[in-house]
């Protein structure tokens, strides 16, 4: 197996420690009815009746439903909370200003913001976001100098960038080749357009 520098950490979170969810299943008195389930079913039926979901002649009764608890393990979130993000924060604490350096954490941090603060520190994170903000500001400034179709493209680019920034909370989206090549190419093309002379930019 090829070593990439990634440390294998045993997952500590078990399904039993996750919060349980509540659901209602149809049944016919297969389990003993307790006071708690009786009150829950009564509350459910009262809400349904108030909402007009049950007709006066409905055959549904309290005994038709019972409450069950279910647990669904989310390994994706638990891995982020227990492994990826704490590892990035630990790297940030060692060098808050500059971080640990590119690719010093692992192949993936499951969140660009954690990757940035862990690998490039506060300085690198602020500079990266500032570059994007400055470029978008320059592009947005010429929106009234171009055609209506061009304005739509600029608005699409800006909102698309905000979408990527939201997506970056849980994914290393800016490091993904499928995104990075297209994103920076578009920023470069639109930046070049924004720097055109006023006579030429009107034709865009």
C-alpha positions as CSV (number, residue, x, y, z in Angstrom):
1,X,0.0,0.0,0.0
2,X,1.4,3.4,-1.0
3,X,2.0,5.6,2.0
4,X,0.8,9.2,1.7
5,X,1.6,10.5,5.2
6,X,-2.0,10.1,6.4
7,X,-2.3,8.8,9.9
8,X,-4.9,6.2,10.5
9,X,-7.1,7.0,13.5
10,X,-9.5,4.6,15.0
11,X,-13.1,5.9,15.0
12,X,-14.3,6.4,18.6
13,X,-17.9,7.2,17.9
14,X,-20.3,4.3,18.0
15,X,-23.8,4.2,16.8
16,X,-25.1,3.8,20.3
17,X,-23.7,7.2,21.3
18,X,-25.5,9.1,18.5
19,X,-28.8,10.8,19.3
20,X,-31.8,8.7,18.5
21,X,-34.6,9.6,16.2
22,X,-38.3,9.1,16.7
23,X,-40.6,7.5,14.2
24,X,-44.1,6.1,14.0
25,X,-44.9,2.7,12.5
26,X,-48.2,1.1,11.9
27,X,-48.9,-1.9,14.1
28,X,-51.7,-3.7,15.9
29,X,-50.8,-3.8,19.6
30,X,-47.7,-5.9,19.0
31,X,-46.0,-4.3,22.0
32,X,-47.2,-3.3,25.5
33,X,-48.6,0.2,25.6
34,X,-46.9,2.4,28.2
35,X,-48.0,5.8,29.5
36,X,-45.3,7.6,27.5
37,X,-46.3,6.0,24.2
38,X,-50.0,6.5,24.9
39,X,-49.5,10.2,25.5
40,X,-47.3,10.6,22.4
41,X,-49.9,8.8,20.2
42,X,-52.7,10.9,21.6
43,X,-50.7,14.1,20.9
44,X,-50.1,12.9,17.3
45,X,-53.7,12.1,16.7
46,X,-54.8,15.5,18.2
47,X,-52.5,17.4,15.9
48,X,-53.6,15.4,12.9
49,X,-57.2,16.0,13.7
50,X,-56.6,19.7,14.2
51,X,-55.0,19.9,10.8
52,X,-57.9,18.3,9.1
53,X,-55.9,15.2,8.2
54,X,-58.3,12.8,9.9
55,X,-61.9,12.5,8.8
56,X,-64.7,12.0,11.3
57,X,-65.3,8.5,10.1
58,X,-61.7,7.5,9.9
59,X,-60.8,3.9,11.0
60,X,-57.5,5.0,12.5
61,X,-57.2,4.7,16.2
62,X,-54.5,5.2,18.8
63,X,-53.8,1.5,18.9
64,X,-52.8,1.6,15.2
65,X,-49.5,3.4,15.9
66,X,-46.6,3.0,18.3
67,X,-43.4,5.0,18.8
68,X,-40.1,3.5,18.0
69,X,-36.5,4.9,18.3
70,X,-33.9,4.5,15.6
71,X,-30.3,5.3,15.4
72,X,-28.5,6.1,12.1
73,X,-24.7,6.4,12.3
74,X,-23.2,9.3,10.2
75,X,-19.6,8.3,9.7
76,X,-19.0,11.3,7.4
77,X,-19.7,13.9,10.1
78,X,-18.2,11.9,12.9
79,X,-14.9,11.6,11.0
80,X,-14.8,15.3,10.5
81,X,-15.6,16.1,14.1
82,X,-13.2,13.5,15.6
83,X,-10.3,13.3,13.2
84,X,-10.1,15.7,10.3
85,X,-11.0,19.0,11.9
86,X,-9.3,18.5,15.3
87,X,-6.1,17.5,13.4
88,X,-6.3,20.8,11.4
89,X,-6.9,22.8,14.5
90,X,-4.0,21.2,16.2
91,X,-1.7,22.2,13.3
92,X,-3.1,25.7,13.5
93,X,-2.4,26.0,17.3
94,X,1.3,25.0,16.6
95,X,1.7,27.9,14.2
96,X,-1.3,30.2,14.1
97,X,0.2,32.7,11.7
98,X,1.7,30.5,9.0
99,X,0.3,27.0,9.7
100,X,2.1,23.8,9.1
101,X,2.7,24.3,5.3
102,X,1.0,22.9,2.2
103,X,-0.1,19.3,2.4
104,X,1.3,19.0,5.9
105,X,-1.9,17.7,7.5
106,X,-3.1,14.9,5.2
107,X,-4.6,14.4,1.7
108,X,-8.0,15.7,2.9
109,X,-9.2,17.9,5.7
110,X,-12.9,17.5,4.7
111,X,-13.3,21.3,4.8
112,X,-11.3,24.0,3.1
113,X,-11.4,26.5,5.9
114,X,-9.9,23.9,8.3
115,X,-7.3,23.0,5.6
116,X,-6.4,26.7,5.1
117,X,-5.9,27.5,8.8
118,X,-4.0,24.2,9.4
119,X,-1.7,24.5,6.4
120,X,-1.4,28.2,5.8
121,X,-2.4,29.7,9.1
122,X,-4.4,32.9,9.7
123,X,-2.2,34.8,7.2
124,X,-2.7,32.4,4.3
125,X,-6.4,32.1,4.9
126,X,-7.0,35.8,5.0
127,X,-4.8,36.3,1.9
128,X,-6.6,33.6,-0.1
129,X,-10.0,34.9,0.7
130,X,-8.8,38.5,0.0
131,X,-7.6,37.5,-3.5
132,X,-11.0,36.1,-4.4
133,X,-12.8,39.2,-2.9
134,X,-10.6,41.7,-4.7
135,X,-11.0,39.9,-8.1
136,X,-14.7,39.6,-7.7
137,X,-15.0,43.3,-6.7
138,X,-13.0,44.3,-9.8
139,X,-15.3,42.2,-12.1
140,X,-18.4,43.5,-10.5
141,X,-17.3,47.1,-10.9
142,X,-17.7,46.8,-14.7
143,X,-21.1,45.3,-14.7
144,X,-22.8,48.5,-16.0
145,X,-20.3,48.9,-18.9
146,X,-21.0,45.7,-20.7
147,X,-24.1,44.1,-22.4
148,X,-27.0,42.7,-20.5
149,X,-25.9,39.1,-21.3
150,X,-22.5,39.9,-19.9
151,X,-24.0,41.2,-16.7
152,X,-25.8,37.9,-16.2
153,X,-22.5,36.0,-16.6
154,X,-20.9,38.2,-13.9
155,X,-23.8,37.7,-11.5
156,X,-23.6,34.0,-12.2
157,X,-19.9,33.9,-11.5
158,X,-20.3,35.8,-8.2
159,X,-23.1,33.7,-6.9
160,X,-21.3,30.5,-8.0
161,X,-18.3,31.6,-6.0
162,X,-20.4,32.1,-2.9
163,X,-21.8,28.7,-3.5
164,X,-18.3,27.2,-3.5
165,X,-17.4,29.1,-0.4
166,X,-20.4,27.5,1.4
167,X,-19.5,24.1,0.0
168,X,-16.0,24.6,1.3
169,X,-17.3,24.2,4.9
170,X,-17.5,20.4,4.4
171,X,-15.4,19.7,1.3
172,X,-11.9,20.6,0.1
173,X,-13.6,22.0,-3.0
174,X,-10.9,24.5,-4.1
175,X,-8.3,21.7,-4.2
176,X,-10.5,19.5,-6.4
177,X,-9.1,19.6,-10.0
178,X,-12.5,19.5,-11.5
179,X,-13.4,22.7,-9.7
180,X,-10.0,24.5,-9.5
181,X,-9.1,24.6,-13.2
182,X,-12.5,25.9,-14.3
183,X,-12.9,28.3,-11.4
184,X,-9.5,30.0,-11.8
185,X,-9.8,30.0,-15.6
186,X,-13.1,31.9,-15.3
187,X,-11.7,34.3,-12.8
188,X,-8.8,35.0,-15.1
189,X,-11.0,35.5,-18.2
190,X,-13.4,37.9,-16.4
191,X,-10.5,39.7,-14.8
192,X,-9.0,40.3,-18.2
193,X,-12.3,41.5,-19.5
194,X,-12.6,44.0,-16.6
195,X,-9.2,45.5,-17.5
196,X,-10.1,46.1,-21.2
197,X,-10.3,49.7,-22.4
198,X,-13.8,51.2,-22.1
199,X,-14.3,51.2,-25.9
200,X,-13.6,47.5,-26.1
201,X,-15.5,46.5,-23.0
202,X,-18.7,47.9,-24.4
203,X,-18.7,45.1,-27.1
204,X,-18.5,42.3,-24.5
